[in-house]
Amino acid sequence: MAYSEKTKQLIADAPPSLGTNLAQWAVQRGVSVQQVATATGATRQTVYNWFTGTTLVTPAYQEKVLIILDILKSISKTDDAWKKICVALKLHF
């Protein structure tokens, strides 16, 4: 799923944080808000709020977010990134 221009702009305008850093990489790699929500166990709304800087990633989600972020930084193909996220976080699809 492609991100809307409005969402991309909200991410670009948001103050730097772990969530907005994750958002920038998710947009570049084509990993959706839903996929991040599934991988972290957070709701889509929570992930969207992280992405736009509305809320910060809480400690309960930080470890998974850091794992996802590392994967997104290390892999360029969207499908490969999602597969690696699923393996790293033991998700079964």
C-alpha positions as CSV (number, residue, x, y, z in Angstrom):
1,M,0.0,0.0,0.0
2,A,1.3,3.4,-1.0
3,Y,1.2,6.2,1.5
4,S,-0.8,9.3,0.6
5,E,1.0,12.6,0.0
6,K,-0.8,14.0,3.0
7,T,0.6,11.3,5.3
8,K,4.1,11.7,3.8
9,Q,3.9,15.4,4.5
10,L,2.8,14.8,8.1
11,I,5.7,12.5,8.6
12,A,8.1,14.9,7.1
13,D,6.8,17.8,9.2
14,A,6.8,15.8,12.5
15,P,9.5,16.4,15.1
16,P,12.3,13.8,15.1
17,S,11.5,10.7,17.2
18,L,11.8,6.9,17.0
19,G,8.3,6.7,15.6
20,T,9.0,9.3,12.8
21,N,12.3,7.6,12.0
22,L,10.4,4.3,11.7
23,A,7.9,6.1,9.5
24,Q,10.4,7.4,7.1
25,W,11.9,4.0,6.6
26,A,8.5,2.3,6.3
27,V,7.5,4.8,3.6
28,Q,10.8,4.2,1.7
29,R,10.4,0.4,1.9
30,G,6.7,0.3,1.3
31,V,5.9,-1.3,4.6
32,S,2.4,-0.3,5.7
33,V,1.0,1.0,8.9
34,Q,-1.0,-2.2,9.2
35,Q,2.1,-4.3,8.8
36,V,3.9,-2.3,11.5
37,A,0.8,-2.6,13.7
38,T,0.7,-6.4,13.2
39,A,4.4,-6.8,13.9
40,T,4.4,-4.7,17.1
41,G,1.0,-5.6,18.5
42,A,-0.1,-2.0,18.5
43,T,-3.2,-0.7,16.8
44,R,-3.0,1.0,13.4
45,Q,-4.0,4.3,15.0
46,T,-1.2,4.0,17.5
47,V,1.3,3.3,14.7
48,Y,-0.1,6.2,12.7
49,N,0.3,8.5,15.8
50,W,4.0,7.4,16.1
51,F,4.5,8.0,12.4
52,T,3.2,11.6,12.6
53,G,4.8,12.4,15.9
54,T,1.4,12.7,17.7
55,T,2.6,10.2,20.4
56,L,5.9,8.7,21.2
57,V,6.7,5.0,21.1
58,T,6.2,3.7,24.6
59,P,8.7,1.3,26.3
60,A,6.3,-1.6,25.8
61,Y,6.8,-1.4,22.0
62,Q,10.3,0.0,21.8
63,E,12.2,-3.3,21.4
64,K,10.0,-4.5,18.5
65,V,10.2,-1.0,16.8
66,L,14.0,-1.1,17.0
67,I,14.1,-4.5,15.4
68,I,11.8,-3.4,12.6
69,L,13.8,-0.3,12.1
70,D,17.0,-2.2,11.8
71,I,15.5,-4.5,9.3
72,L,14.1,-1.7,7.2
73,K,17.5,0.0,7.1
74,S,19.2,-3.2,6.1
75,I,17.0,-4.5,3.3
76,S,15.9,-2.7,0.1
77,K,13.1,-4.9,-1.2
78,T,9.7,-4.5,0.4
79,D,8.9,-8.2,0.3
80,D,12.2,-9.2,1.7
81,A,11.8,-6.6,4.5
82,W,8.4,-7.9,5.5
83,K,9.5,-11.5,5.4
84,K,12.5,-10.7,7.6
85,I,10.3,-8.8,10.1
86,C,8.0,-11.8,10.3
87,V,10.9,-14.2,11.0
88,A,12.5,-11.9,13.5
89,L,9.3,-11.4,15.4
90,K,8.0,-14.9,14.9
91,L,4.9,-13.9,13.0
92,H,3.2,-16.6,10.9
93,F,1.6,-15.6,7.7
